[in-house]
């Protein structure tokens, strides 16, 4: 999957968990959008299913979910380690 397609899938899933509809860009600070802890966990599950990956517990850090860019980097890392 190319980077643009990956980013589109991430944005789609982020919009699913937001409490209100707002425009999401690559650098939107997701922690300022009203995402709560339950939504955060839901996002992790959605991303794991969408990309057929496992995000390890030690990777579930706020710093890996601050924007679409940081999520994309985390997913790329998970995909690379998967082989």
ZASELUM-498386 format. One record per residue (C-alpha): residue number from 1; x, y, z. Coordinates in pm, whole numbers, plus 32768, in hexadecimal, padded with zeros to 4 digits. Each point is the difference from the previous one (the first is absolute). Example, Ala and Ser with C-alpha at 12.3 -4.5 7.8 and 13.67 -1.06 7.14 Angstrom:
# ZASELUM-498386
+-----+------+------+------+
! seq !   c1 !   c2 !   c3 !
+-----+------+------+------+
!   1 ! 84CE ! 7E3E ! 830C !
!   2 ! 8089 ! 8158 ! 7FBE !
+-----+------+------+------+
//
This chain:
# ZASELUM-498386
+-----+------+------+------+
! seq !   c1 !   c2 !   c3 !
+-----+------+------+------+
!   1 ! 8000 ! 8000 ! 8000 !
!   2 ! 808F ! 8152 ! 7FA3 !
!   3 ! 8021 ! 811E ! 80F6 !
!   4 ! 7ED6 ! 80C9 ! 7F7F !
!   5 ! 7F16 ! 7ED5 ! 8013 !
!   6 ! 807E ! 7FAF ! 815D !
!   7 ! 7FC2 ! 8166 ! 8073 !
!   8 ! 7E9E ! 7FF9 ! 7F6E !
!   9 ! 7FAE ! 7EC2 ! 80C2 !
!  10 ! 808C ! 8096 ! 8142 !
!  11 ! 7F35 ! 8141 ! 7FD1 !
!  12 ! 7EC5 ! 7F35 ! 7FBC !
!  13 ! 802B ! 7F3F ! 8146 !
!  14 ! 805B ! 8135 ! 80CA !
!  15 ! 7EC0 ! 80A9 ! 7F88 !
!  16 ! 7F38 ! 7ECE ! 8072 !
!  17 ! 806B ! 802C ! 8168 !
!  18 ! 7FF0 ! 817B ! 8020 !
!  19 ! 7EED ! 808D ! 80DC !
!  20 ! 7FB4 ! 8109 ! 7EF8 !
!  21 ! 803E ! 8020 ! 7E8C !
!  22 ! 8132 ! 80D3 ! 7FBD !
!  23 ! 80F3 ! 8012 ! 7EDF !
!  24 ! 8131 ! 7F24 ! 8038 !
!  25 ! 814A ! 8056 ! 7F5A !
!  26 ! 814B ! 7F46 ! 8016 !
!  27 ! 807B ! 80E5 ! 8114 !
!  28 ! 7EBA ! 8034 ! 80C2 !
!  29 ! 804E ! 7FD8 ! 8171 !
!  30 ! 7F18 ! 7EDD ! 804A !
!  31 ! 8018 ! 8023 ! 8178 !
!  32 ! 7F59 ! 8155 ! 7FDE !
!  33 ! 7ED0 ! 7F76 ! 7F48 !
!  34 ! 7F4E ! 7F72 ! 812F !
!  35 ! 806D ! 7E94 ! 7FDE !
!  36 ! 7FD3 ! 7F4F ! 814D !
!  37 ! 80A9 ! 7EC3 ! 807F !
!  38 ! 7EEE ! 7F17 ! 7F82 !
!  39 ! 800B ! 809F ! 7EA7 !
!  40 ! 8179 ! 7FE0 ! 8002 !
!  41 ! 7FEB ! 7E89 ! 8041 !
!  42 ! 7EF4 ! 7FDF ! 7EF4 !
!  43 ! 80E9 ! 80B0 ! 7F0B !
!  44 ! 8118 ! 7F0A ! 804F !
!  45 ! 7F17 ! 7ED9 ! 7FBC !
!  46 ! 7F7D ! 809B ! 7EBB !
!  47 ! 8161 ! 803D ! 7F83 !
!  48 ! 8073 ! 7EA1 ! 805A !
!  49 ! 7EDC ! 7F6F ! 7F3E !
!  50 ! 8025 ! 80EB ! 7ED6 !
!  51 ! 8173 ! 7FBE ! 7FD2 !
!  52 ! 8009 ! 7E99 ! 8082 !
!  53 ! 8107 ! 8056 ! 8103 !
!  54 ! 8033 ! 7FE7 ! 8177 !
!  55 ! 805F ! 813F ! 80B0 !
!  56 ! 80CB ! 7F88 ! 8127 !
!  57 ! 7FA9 ! 8083 ! 815A !
!  58 ! 814A ! 80BC ! 801A !
!  59 ! 7FA9 ! 80B9 ! 7EBC !
!  60 ! 7EAE ! 8078 ! 8082 !
!  61 ! 8084 ! 8150 ! 8073 !
!  62 ! 7F61 ! 8154 ! 7FD0 !
!  63 ! 8134 ! 8074 ! 7F42 !
!  64 ! 7FB6 ! 7EFB ! 7EF1 !
!  65 ! 7E9C ! 8085 ! 7FD8 !
!  66 ! 802D ! 817A ! 7FFE !
!  67 ! 7FAE ! 8027 ! 7E8C !
!  68 ! 7FB6 ! 7F3B ! 7EC7 !
!  69 ! 8174 ! 8019 ! 7FB0 !
!  70 ! 806E ! 7F5F ! 8146 !
!  71 ! 7EFA ! 7EEF ! 7FDA !
!  72 ! 8074 ! 7FC0 ! 7E9B !
!  73 ! 8167 ! 7FDF ! 807B !
!  74 ! 7F94 ! 7F09 ! 810C !
!  75 ! 7F3A ! 7F30 ! 7F08 !
!  76 ! 8122 ! 8001 ! 7F0A !
!  77 ! 80E2 ! 7F84 ! 811A !
!  78 ! 7F08 ! 7EEB ! 8058 !
!  79 ! 7FE3 ! 7F99 ! 7E93 !
!  80 ! 817B ! 7FFE ! 7FD5 !
!  81 ! 8035 ! 7F28 ! 8135 !
!  82 ! 7EF2 ! 7F14 ! 7F85 !
!  83 ! 80CD ! 7FB9 ! 7ECA !
+-----+------+------+------+
//
